[in-house]
Amino acid sequence: MEQTLVLLKPDCVERRLIGRIIARFEDKGLNIVAMKMLRITPELAKQHYAEHVEKPFYPALEKFITGAPVVAMIVEGLEAIRVVREMLGPTSGLKAPAGTIRGDFSSSRQMNLVHASDGPEAAAREKELYFSADEICRYEPTISGWLKASDE
C-alpha cells in the first residue's frame, strides 16, 4: 500500500467542501489513515513550499495557505499517489476536466482546493511535516475484499 499527503486547503475549508472531498477519496476505496485540522504557520509553509520560497509568487501563496485552517490527511491505497492526483485533476480548475475534484469545484489556479504529494519522495517528506508516526492509524476495512482482488 502506498501513502500520500493530502491537504484540504483554506478555500476548501472556507467553502465547506471538506466532507464532499473526503467522501470522494473514500468512495474510490482509499483509506484515510491520519487526519487533523490545523493552521499552517509561515514557518511550516516555507518548509512545505521550500522550492517556491524565492519565487515572486511565494508571498501570495504563503498568505493564502496560512489564511485559514487546512485539513491534513494521509491517504493510503494501491497507487495512492497517482490515483489521488488524477482525482484532483490539473492544477488550474479552469483546465481540469469535469469529474475531477478541481474540475467540479474550482475555477482558479491558486484557489484549487486540494494539495497532494507529486511523488514518493515528496510524500515521505510532506507526511513527516504534518504527522508523527504515532498519529498514523493504519487499518484494513472489512469492505476491502470488495474493493480489490486478494493479490493486489
C-alpha positions as CSV (number, residue, x, y, z in Angstrom):
1,M,0.0,0.0,0.0
2,E,1.2,3.5,-0.9
3,Q,0.6,6.6,1.2
4,T,0.3,10.2,0.1
5,L,-0.2,13.5,1.9
6,V,-3.4,15.4,1.0
7,L,-4.2,18.9,2.2
8,L,-7.7,20.4,2.0
9,K,-6.6,24.0,1.6
10,P,-8.2,27.1,3.1
11,D,-10.6,27.6,0.2
12,C,-11.9,24.1,0.6
13,V,-12.4,24.6,4.4
14,E,-14.0,28.0,4.0
15,R,-16.3,26.7,1.2
16,R,-17.4,23.8,3.5
17,L,-16.4,21.2,1.0
18,I,-14.4,19.0,3.4
19,G,-17.0,16.2,3.7
20,R,-17.7,16.1,-0.1
21,I,-13.9,15.9,-0.9
22,I,-13.2,13.2,1.8
23,A,-16.2,11.2,0.5
24,R,-14.7,11.1,-3.0
25,F,-11.5,9.5,-1.6
26,E,-13.4,7.0,0.4
27,D,-15.8,6.2,-2.5
28,K,-12.7,5.4,-4.5
29,G,-11.6,2.8,-1.9
30,L,-8.8,4.8,-0.4
31,N,-8.2,4.7,3.4
32,I,-7.6,7.8,5.4
33,V,-5.0,6.7,8.0
34,A,-4.3,10.1,9.6
35,M,-6.2,13.4,9.7
36,K,-6.2,16.7,11.6
37,M,-7.2,20.3,11.2
38,L,-4.5,22.9,11.7
39,R,-3.4,26.3,10.8
40,I,-0.2,26.3,8.7
41,T,2.3,28.8,10.1
42,P,4.6,30.8,7.9
43,E,7.5,28.6,9.1
44,L,5.6,25.4,8.0
45,A,4.6,27.0,4.8
46,K,8.3,27.7,4.0
47,Q,9.2,24.1,4.7
48,H,6.3,22.7,2.7
49,Y,6.9,25.0,-0.3
50,A,10.7,25.2,0.0
51,E,11.2,25.0,-3.8
52,H,9.0,28.1,-4.2
53,V,10.2,30.4,-1.4
54,E,12.4,32.5,-3.7
55,K,9.8,32.8,-6.5
56,P,7.9,36.1,-7.0
57,F,4.5,34.4,-6.3
58,Y,5.5,32.9,-3.0
59,P,4.3,35.8,-0.7
60,A,0.8,35.4,-2.1
61,L,1.0,31.6,-1.7
62,E,2.1,31.9,1.9
63,K,-0.7,34.4,2.7
64,F,-3.3,32.1,1.1
65,I,-2.1,28.8,2.8
66,T,-1.8,30.5,6.2
67,G,-5.1,32.5,5.9
68,A,-7.5,29.8,7.3
69,P,-7.3,26.3,8.6
70,V,-6.5,23.3,6.5
71,V,-7.3,19.6,6.9
72,A,-4.2,17.4,6.6
73,M,-4.6,13.8,5.7
74,I,-2.6,10.7,4.9
75,V,-4.4,8.7,2.3
76,E,-3.4,5.1,1.6
77,G,-4.2,2.7,-1.2
78,L,-3.0,1.0,-4.2
79,E,-1.0,3.5,-6.3
80,A,-2.4,6.2,-4.0
81,I,-0.1,9.0,-5.2
82,R,-1.2,8.6,-8.9
83,V,-4.8,7.9,-8.1
84,V,-5.2,10.9,-5.8
85,R,-3.5,13.3,-8.3
86,E,-5.7,12.0,-11.1
87,M,-8.8,12.5,-8.9
88,L,-7.7,16.1,-8.3
89,G,-7.1,17.0,-12.0
90,P,-4.7,19.7,-13.3
91,T,-3.6,22.5,-11.0
92,S,-5.9,25.0,-12.6
93,G,-9.6,24.4,-12.1
94,L,-10.2,26.1,-15.4
95,K,-8.3,23.3,-17.2
96,A,-9.4,20.4,-15.0
97,P,-12.0,18.2,-16.6
98,A,-15.4,17.6,-15.2
99,G,-15.4,14.6,-12.8
100,T,-12.2,15.7,-11.2
101,I,-12.3,17.5,-7.8
102,R,-10.8,20.7,-9.3
103,G,-12.9,20.4,-12.4
104,D,-16.1,20.1,-10.4
105,F,-15.4,22.6,-7.7
106,S,-12.6,25.1,-8.8
107,S,-12.3,27.8,-11.3
108,S,-8.9,29.1,-10.3
109,R,-5.2,28.2,-10.5
110,Q,-4.4,29.1,-6.8
111,M,-7.9,28.5,-5.3
112,N,-7.7,24.9,-6.3
113,L,-8.9,23.3,-3.1
114,V,-6.5,20.4,-2.5
115,H,-2.8,19.7,-2.4
116,A,-1.5,16.2,-3.0
117,S,2.1,14.9,-3.0
118,D,3.5,14.6,-6.5
119,G,5.8,11.5,-6.0
120,P,7.1,9.1,-3.4
121,E,9.9,11.3,-2.2
122,A,7.6,14.3,-1.8
123,A,5.0,12.1,0.0
124,A,7.6,10.9,2.5
125,R,8.9,14.4,3.2
126,E,5.5,16.0,3.4
127,K,4.0,13.3,5.6
128,E,6.8,14.0,8.2
129,L,6.0,17.7,8.1
130,Y,2.4,17.2,9.2
131,F,2.3,13.9,11.2
132,S,4.3,11.9,13.7
133,A,4.5,8.1,13.4
134,D,2.1,7.7,16.3
135,E,-0.6,9.8,14.6
136,I,-0.9,7.3,11.7
137,C,-3.6,4.7,12.3
138,R,-3.3,2.0,9.6
139,Y,-6.3,-0.4,9.3
140,E,-7.9,-2.8,6.8
141,P,-11.6,-2.0,6.3
142,T,-13.9,-5.0,6.3
143,I,-15.0,-3.9,2.8
144,S,-11.5,-4.3,1.4
145,G,-12.3,-7.7,-0.2
146,W,-14.9,-6.0,-2.3
147,L,-12.6,-3.2,-3.4
148,K,-9.6,-5.1,-4.7
149,A,-8.5,-8.6,-5.5
150,S,-6.6,-10.5,-2.9
151,D,-3.4,-10.5,-5.0
152,E,-3.4,-6.7,-5.5
